[in-house]
Amino acid sequence: MQRIKVISGHLCPSGSDKWNVRSNECAVAGSPDDVVVVHGLRSAIGKAKRGNLKDTTPDEMLSAVMTAVLNDVGLSSQLLGDVCVGNVLQPGAGAFMARVAHFLSGFPESVPVYTVNRQCSSGLQALLNIAGAIRSGSIDLGLACGVESMSLRSIGNPGDLSSRLVDNEKARDCIIPMGMTSENVAERFGVSREKQDAFAVTSQQKAARAQLSGLFDQEIVPIATKLVHEDGTERQVTVAKDDGIRAGTTLAGLSRLRPAFKPDGTTTAGNSSQVSDGAAAVLLGRRSTVEAMGLPVLGVLKASAVVGVPPDVMGVGPAVAIPAALKKAGLNMADIDVFEINEAFASQAVYCIEKLGIPPEKVNPNGGAIALGHPLGCTGARQVVTLLHELRRRGRRAYGVVSMCIGTGMGAAAIFEFPGL
């Protein structure tokens, strides 16, 4: 701790104008051992195979957000105790890619980095891992990230599995395609096609309004990259806007789409999350260290939970994880101002919202993965960034939830407090 104070005095001089961009955060009284979020940013989210990030490698996306978060608050990377990156599709969960991004960002070799794969919650799990290291006293500052290029890597072979899985129902259910688990949720819990399509339209409308109003601008890091056209020609582009939002989406238009996973099903391309490319990074620290260094406090991690649910209806995960996290935080559903629930499929999102009795206006106020996209390893970190920027815009002390379902049958949730301005 003393070493960080001394070094930061040289690397982060008090006169640095870097602080001005984040000067409206404030720290309220709390435990010196609180895990706090200092800052968080994300890339724009691109449509896989067709969007503006389709030719951008994950290490470049990751480097862009890692660098921007530290630059924004004037913090040297050598003060980080650890870096954890959520990733799903890269070989070895992206361990090689993450270290490359680390060096592309100018981080010193003395700062360690590792990756984590808990499928759709990988970005949030990275944050929880860094938080755990801070709570244990192993580190005082850490960077939690998530990244995925679904253009360059696709969900494929599940790997080397025992032939005995066919004799075990739960093990066998782990390899059910995600789209079929959505159909299972819709059928088992009576979520109609009409409800799913209506939810999808609302997600698109909210995201379109947020984008038009510039609400995402403060959380997005523009990325200068190349775009390769079908004829092989290249052009340089700067990607600063999510390109999956479809402002003209209508209920009539969605109702004409064919089911994507079974002939008589209700899950379509229009009421499911988009496969996407993107990255996000969140800077975390121990409150005492953060305050000693004069860093801002964007949020406080109050509690978290990861739970198991039946693999064949994995989408119900948030309905179990959110109450578990709230109980740990000593809060109830009415205390929460904003719920960022990943929209893997409209069927499971609608089920979870109705099961928990969440007022719809509190859910994904700026749209969710149906409109924005779902880059697997990135999503959890992206949700945290979006949530805390939204709470900051509201200006008052407030609580928010980030939650998602997880393939093979799990759910995760985390509770954050914004301290107010």
C-alpha positions in Angstrom: 0.0 0.0 0.0 2.8 2.5 1.0 4.7 1.5 -2.2 1.7 2.3 -4.3 1.3 5.7 -2.6 4.9 6.6 -3.3 5.0 5.4 -6.9 1.7 7.0 -7.7 3.0 10.3 -6.5 5.6 10.2 -9.3 3.4 8.5 -12.0 0.1 10.3 -11.3 1.0 13.9 -10.3 -1.8 15.8 -8.6 -1.8 18.4 -11.3 -2.6 15.9 -14.1 -5.5 17.1 -16.2 -6.5 13.5 -16.8 -8.8 13.7 -13.8 -11.0 16.4 -15.3 -12.8 13.9 -17.6 -14.0 11.9 -14.6 -14.2 14.6 -11.9 -17.9 14.2 -11.2 -17.5 10.9 -9.4 -17.4 11.0 -5.7 -16.5 8.7 -2.9 -18.9 8.2 0.0 -18.1 6.9 3.3 -17.6 3.1 3.3 -15.3 0.4 4.5 -11.6 0.9 3.5 -11.7 -2.7 2.3 -14.6 -2.1 -0.1 -14.0 -3.3 -3.7 -14.7 -0.3 -5.8 -14.9 0.3 -9.6 -12.8 3.2 -10.6 -13.6 3.4 -14.3 -14.9 1.3 -17.2 -15.0 1.5 -20.9 -16.0 -0.7 -23.9 -15.6 -0.9 -27.6 -18.5 -0.5 -29.9 -20.1 -3.9 -30.6 -19.9 -5.1 -34.2 -22.0 -7.6 -36.1 -20.0 -10.8 -36.5 -18.9 -11.6 -40.0 -20.6 -8.4 -41.4 -19.8 -5.6 -39.0 -17.1 -3.0 -38.7 -15.0 -5.1 -36.3 -15.1 -8.3 -38.4 -11.4 -8.1 -39.4 -10.1 -6.8 -36.0 -8.3 -9.3 -33.9 -9.3 -9.7 -30.3 -5.9 -8.6 -29.0 -6.3 -5.3 -30.8 -9.8 -4.8 -29.4 -8.7 -5.7 -25.9 -5.6 -3.4 -26.1 -7.7 -0.5 -27.1 -10.0 -0.7 -24.1 -7.3 -1.6 -21.6 -5.2 1.4 -22.6 -8.1 3.8 -22.7 -9.3 3.0 -19.2 -5.9 3.6 -17.7 -5.2 6.7 -19.8 -8.6 8.2 -18.8 -7.7 8.3 -15.2 -4.0 8.9 -15.6 -2.9 5.6 -14.0 0.3 3.7 -14.9 -0.1 0.1 -15.8 2.8 -0.9 -13.5 0.6 -0.2 -10.5 -1.8 -3.0 -11.4 -1.5 -6.1 -9.3 -3.2 -8.4 -11.8 -5.2 -8.4 -15.1 -8.0 -11.0 -15.7 -9.6 -11.4 -19.2 -12.8 -13.2 -19.9 -12.8 -15.1 -23.2 -14.7 -18.1 -24.6 -13.7 -18.9 -28.2 -10.0 -18.3 -28.5 -7.8 -21.3 -28.0 -7.0 -21.9 -24.4 -9.6 -19.3 -23.5 -7.3 -16.7 -25.0 -4.4 -17.0 -22.7 -1.9 -16.3 -25.4 -4.0 -13.5 -26.9 -4.4 -11.7 -23.6 -0.7 -11.6 -23.0 -0.1 -10.2 -26.5 -2.8 -7.5 -25.9 -1.0 -6.8 -22.6 2.2 -6.0 -24.4 0.5 -4.2 -27.3 -0.9 -1.9 -24.6 2.6 -1.1 -23.3 2.1 -2.9 -20.0 5.3 -4.1 -18.3 6.2 -7.7 -18.2 6.1 -7.5 -14.4 2.3 -7.2 -14.4 0.7 -10.6 -14.7 -2.4 -11.5 -16.8 -4.6 -14.6 -17.1 -7.9 -15.6 -18.7 -11.1 -17.1 -17.5 -13.9 -18.9 -19.3 -17.3 -19.2 -17.7 -19.0 -18.9 -21.0 -21.5 -16.0 -21.2 -20.5 -14.7 -17.8 -16.8 -14.7 -18.5 -16.5 -10.9 -18.5 -18.3 -10.7 -15.2 -16.3 -13.6 -13.8 -13.1 -11.7 -14.6 -14.4 -8.9 -12.5 -15.3 -11.2 -9.6 -11.9 -12.8 -9.8 -10.1 -9.5 -9.5 -12.5 -8.5 -6.7 -11.6 -11.7 -4.9 -7.9 -11.0 -5.2 -8.4 -7.5 -3.7 -10.5 -8.9 -0.9 -7.9 -11.5 0.0 -5.2 -8.9 0.2 -3.3 -10.3 -2.8 -3.6 -7.0 -4.8 -4.8 -3.5 -4.3 -5.6 -2.6 -8.0 -6.6 -4.8 -10.9 -8.0 -4.7 -14.4 -11.0 -6.9 -15.3 -11.7 -7.3 -19.0 -13.7 -9.3 -21.5 -13.2 -9.8 -25.3 -14.6 -11.8 -28.1 -14.3 -12.0 -31.9 -17.2 -14.1 -33.1 -16.2 -13.2 -36.6 -12.8 -14.9 -36.4 -13.8 -17.8 -34.1 -17.1 -19.7 -34.0 -18.8 -21.9 -31.5 -17.9 -25.4 -32.7 -17.0 -28.8 -31.4 -17.4 -29.1 -27.6 -14.1 -30.9 -27.3 -13.0 -34.3 -26.0 -15.9 -35.7 -24.0 -16.5 -39.1 -22.5 -18.8 -41.5 -24.3 -20.5 -42.0 -20.9 -22.3 -38.6 -21.2 -25.0 -40.3 -23.3 -25.9 -42.4 -20.2 -26.2 -39.4 -17.9 -29.2 -37.1 -18.6 -27.7 -33.9 -17.1 -24.4 -34.4 -18.8 -26.2 -35.1 -22.1 -28.2 -31.9 -21.6 -25.0 -29.8 -21.5 -24.5 -30.3 -25.2 -28.1 -29.2 -26.2 -27.7 -26.2 -28.6 -28.4 -22.9 -26.9 -31.3 -22.2 -29.2 -33.0 -25.4 -28.2 -32.7 -24.4 -24.5 -34.5 -21.2 -25.4 -37.3 -23.3 -27.0 -37.4 -25.4 -23.8 -37.9 -22.3 -21.6 -40.6 -20.9 -23.9 -42.5 -24.2 -23.9 -42.0 -25.2 -20.2 -42.9 -21.7 -18.8 -45.4 -20.6 -21.4 -43.6 -17.6 -23.0 -45.4 -16.9 -26.2 -43.9 -15.9 -29.5 -45.9 -12.6 -29.2 -44.2 -11.8 -25.9 -40.8 -12.6 -27.2 -41.2 -10.5 -30.3 -42.6 -7.6 -28.3 -39.6 -7.8 -25.9 -37.2 -7.8 -28.9 -38.9 -4.7 -30.4 -38.6 -2.8 -27.1 -34.9 -3.7 -26.8 -34.3 -2.3 -30.3 -36.2 0.8 -29.6 -34.5 1.6 -26.4 -31.0 1.0 -27.9 -31.9 3.1 -30.9 -33.0 6.0 -28.7 -29.9 5.7 -26.5 -27.6 5.7 -29.5 -29.4 8.7 -31.1 -29.2 10.6 -27.9 -25.4 9.9 -27.6 -25.8 8.0 -24.3 -23.2 5.4 -25.3 -20.6 7.9 -26.4 -19.0 8.2 -22.9 -18.6 4.4 -22.5 -17.3 3.6 -26.0 -13.6 3.7 -27.0 -13.3 4.5 -30.7 -11.1 1.9 -32.4 -9.1 2.7 -35.6 -8.9 -0.5 -37.6 -9.2 -1.9 -41.1 -12.2 -3.3 -42.9 -11.6 -5.9 -45.7 -14.3 -5.9 -48.4 -15.4 -9.0 -50.4 -13.1 -8.0 -53.3 -10.1 -8.0 -51.0 -9.7 -4.2 -50.9 -9.1 -2.6 -47.5 -10.0 0.7 -46.0 -9.3 2.3 -42.7 -12.2 3.0 -40.4 -12.8 4.3 -36.9 -15.4 2.2 -35.1 -17.3 4.2 -32.5 -20.9 3.1 -32.8 -22.7 -0.2 -32.2 -23.7 -1.5 -35.6 -26.2 -4.2 -34.7 -29.0 -1.8 -33.6 -32.0 -1.9 -36.0 -34.0 1.2 -35.3 -36.7 0.3 -37.8 -37.6 -3.0 -36.1 -41.4 -3.6 -35.9 -43.6 -6.2 -34.4 -45.0 -7.0 -37.8 -41.5 -7.4 -39.3 -40.4 -9.8 -36.5 -43.6 -11.8 -36.7 -42.7 -12.8 -40.3 -39.4 -14.4 -39.3 -39.2 -18.1 -39.3 -38.2 -20.1 -36.2 -34.5 -20.6 -36.2 -34.1 -23.9 -34.2 -37.2 -26.0 -34.8 -40.0 -25.8 -37.3 -42.8 -25.2 -34.8 -40.6 -23.1 -32.5 -40.8 -19.5 -31.3 -37.2 -18.5 -31.1 -36.1 -16.5 -34.2 -33.1 -14.5 -35.3 -35.0 -11.4 -34.4 -35.8 -12.3 -30.8 -32.4 -13.7 -30.0 -29.1 -12.0 -29.2 -26.8 -11.2 -32.1 -23.4 -12.9 -32.5 -20.9 -10.1 -32.2 -17.4 -8.7 -31.7 -16.3 -6.5 -28.9 -14.3 -5.8 -25.8 -14.6 -4.0 -22.4 -12.4 -3.2 -19.4 -13.1 -2.3 -15.8 -10.6 -0.9 -13.3 -11.1 -2.1 -9.7 -9.4 -1.3 -6.5 -9.5 -1.4 -2.7 -11.3 1.7 -1.5 -8.4 2.7 0.8 -5.9 2.5 -2.0 -8.2 4.3 -4.5 -8.9 7.2 -2.1 -5.2 7.5 -1.1 -4.4 7.9 -4.8 -7.1 10.4 -5.5 -8.8 8.1 -8.0 -12.6 8.4 -8.5 -15.2 5.9 -7.3 -17.7 5.0 -10.0 -19.3 2.2 -8.1 -19.0 -0.3 -5.2 -19.3 -4.0 -5.7 -21.8 -5.0 -2.9 -22.3 -8.8 -3.5 -22.4 -11.5 -6.2 -23.6 -15.0 -6.7 -23.1 -17.8 -9.2 -25.6 -20.6 -9.2 -26.4 -23.9 -11.0 -29.7 -24.6 -12.8 -30.9 -27.4 -15.1 -28.7 -27.4 -18.3 -31.7 -27.9 -20.6 -33.3 -24.6 -19.4 -30.0 -22.7 -18.7 -31.8 -19.4 -19.5 -33.5 -19.4 -16.2 -30.2 -18.7 -14.5 -30.8 -15.0 -13.6 -34.1 -15.8 -11.9 -32.1 -17.8 -9.4 -28.8 -15.8 -9.3 -30.3 -12.4 -8.7 -32.2 -13.3 -5.5 -29.1 -15.1 -4.2 -26.9 -12.0 -4.8 -29.6 -9.7 -3.3 -29.7 -11.8 -0.1 -25.9 -11.5 0.3 -26.2 -7.7 -0.2 -29.0 -7.4 2.3 -31.2 -5.8 -0.4 -34.5 -6.7 -2.0 -35.9 -6.3 -5.5 -37.5 -2.9 -4.8 -34.1 -1.5 -3.8 -32.7 -1.9 -7.3 -32.9 1.0 -9.7 -31.6 -0.7 -12.9 -31.3 -4.4 -13.9 -28.9 -5.2 -16.7 -30.0 -8.7 -17.7 -28.3 -10.2 -20.7 -30.8 -10.9 -23.5 -29.4 -14.2 -24.7 -32.9 -15.0 -25.9 -36.2 -13.1 -25.4 -37.8 -16.3 -24.0 -35.5 -16.5 -21.1 -35.3 -12.8 -20.4 -39.1 -12.5 -20.3 -39.3 -15.5 -18.1 -36.8 -14.2 -15.6 -38.3 -10.7 -15.5 -41.8 -12.0 -14.9 -40.6 -14.7 -12.4 -38.9 -12.0 -10.3 -41.6 -9.4 -10.7 -39.2 -6.8 -12.0 -40.9 -3.6 -13.4 -40.1 -3.7 -17.2 -38.9 0.0 -17.1 -36.1 -1.0 -14.8 -34.7 -3.6 -17.2 -32.0 -2.7 -19.8 -33.1 1.0 -20.1 -30.7 1.4 -23.1 -31.5 -1.9 -24.7 -29.8 -5.3 -24.4 -28.1 -8.0 -26.3 -30.9 -8.5 -28.8 -30.2 -5.0 -30.1 -26.5 -4.4 -29.1 -25.2 -7.9 -29.6 -23.6 -10.6 -27.3 -19.8 -11.0 -27.8 -19.6 -14.0 -25.4 -16.5 -13.2 -23.3 -17.1 -9.5 -23.4 -20.7 -9.2 -22.4 -20.4 -9.4 -18.6 -17.8 -6.6 -18.5 -19.8 -4.6 -21.1 -22.9 -4.8 -18.9 -21.0 -3.5 -15.9 -19.7 -0.5 -17.9 -23.2 0.2 -19.3 -24.8 -0.1 -15.9 -22.5 2.2 -14.0 -22.5 4.9 -16.7 -26.3 4.8 -16.6 -26.4 5.1 -12.9 -23.9 8.0 -13.0 -26.1 9.9 -15.5 -29.0 9.6 -13.0 -26.8 11.4 -10.5 -28.1 10.1 -7.2 -27.1 7.2 -5.0 -28.6 4.0 -6.6 -28.2 0.3 -6.9 -27.9 -1.8 -10.0 -27.7 -5.5 -11.0 -25.8 -7.2 -13.7 -26.9 -10.8 -14.5 -26.9 -13.4 -17.2 -27.6 -17.0 -17.9 -24.7 -19.3 -18.6 -24.5 -22.3 -21.0 -24.5 -25.8 -19.5 -26.8 -24.5 -16.8 -25.7 -21.7 -14.5 -26.6 -18.1 -13.7 -24.5 -15.2 -12.4 -25.4 -11.9 -10.8 -23.6 -9.0 -9.2 -24.9 -6.0 -7.2 -23.3 -2.5 -7.6 -23.9 0.7 -5.7 -23.4 4.1 -7.3 -22.4 6.5 -4.5 -24.0 9.6 -6.0 -22.6 12.9 -7.2 
